[in-house]
Amino acid sequence: MAFSLGFTGGARCVEHLSQVMLETEAVSVRTATLVPNVTTAFEPDGQPGNPVMNLNLSVMLDDLAWLASALKTARSGGELPPSALRIRAAFRR
């Protein structure tokens, strides 16, 4: 999720952070919710002024819930060490 005062909604930030998450071996949600023109994006009652943004947020939260469940199941068998450590250990053999 990203927001900005401009029309891109923080898209460049999301793209950059996706690469950072990949390098740190973190799992990221692939659905991005961008909020352009954040100062005017919401109605006085706090609801999004654009129904598409609300739909994107709903899909992103569904993806996040699915991912959390999948990771919980995967990690119940033990966590995998970071790849850099596994590669180093393979060279020491």
C-alpha positions in Angstrom: 0.0 0.0 0.0 1.3 3.4 -0.9 0.1 6.9 -1.2 1.3 10.2 -2.6 0.3 13.8 -3.1 0.7 13.3 -6.9 -1.0 11.2 -9.5 1.2 8.0 -9.3 0.1 7.0 -5.8 3.6 6.0 -4.7 4.0 3.4 -7.5 7.7 4.0 -7.7 8.0 3.5 -3.9 6.2 0.2 -4.2 8.4 -1.0 -7.0 11.5 -0.1 -5.1 10.4 -1.8 -1.9 9.4 -4.9 -3.8 13.1 -5.3 -4.8 14.2 -4.6 -1.2 11.8 -7.3 0.1 13.2 -9.7 -2.5 16.8 -9.1 -1.4 16.0 -9.6 2.2 14.1 -12.8 1.4 10.9 -11.4 2.8 7.6 -12.5 1.4 5.6 -9.6 -0.1 2.0 -9.3 -1.1 1.8 -8.9 -4.9 -1.4 -6.8 -5.0 -0.6 -3.1 -4.6 -3.1 -0.6 -3.5 -2.1 2.9 -4.6 -3.7 6.0 -3.3 -3.0 9.0 -5.6 -3.8 12.5 -4.5 -4.2 11.4 -0.9 -5.4 14.8 0.3 -8.6 14.4 -1.8 -8.8 10.5 -2.0 -11.2 10.1 0.9 -14.7 11.3 1.6 -15.4 13.2 4.9 -16.6 10.0 6.5 -13.2 8.4 5.8 -14.4 6.1 3.0 -12.4 6.0 -0.3 -13.8 8.4 -2.9 -12.9 6.0 -5.7 -14.6 2.6 -5.5 -11.7 0.9 -7.4 -9.4 1.8 -4.6 -11.7 0.1 -2.1 -11.9 -3.0 -4.3 -8.0 -3.1 -4.6 -7.7 -2.8 -0.9 -10.1 -5.6 -0.3 -8.3 -7.9 -2.8 -4.9 -7.0 -1.2 -6.2 -7.8 2.3 -7.6 -11.2 1.0 -4.2 -11.9 -0.5 -2.5 -11.0 2.8 -4.8 -13.3 4.8 -4.1 -16.2 2.4 -0.4 -15.6 2.5 -0.4 -15.4 6.3 -2.2 -18.8 6.4 0.1 -20.4 3.9 3.2 -19.1 5.7 1.9 -20.4 9.0 1.5 -23.8 7.6 4.9 -23.8 5.9 6.7 -22.6 9.0 5.1 -25.2 11.2 7.6 -27.6 9.7 10.5 -25.4 10.7 12.0 -22.3 9.2 14.3 -22.5 6.3 17.7 -20.7 6.9 18.5 -17.8 4.7 19.8 -18.8 1.2 23.1 -16.9 1.8 23.9 -19.1 4.8 22.9 -22.3 2.9 25.1 -21.3 -0.1 28.1 -20.6 2.2 27.6 -23.9 4.0 27.6 -25.7 0.7 30.9 -24.2 -0.3 32.5 -25.4 3.0 31.7 -29.0 2.3 
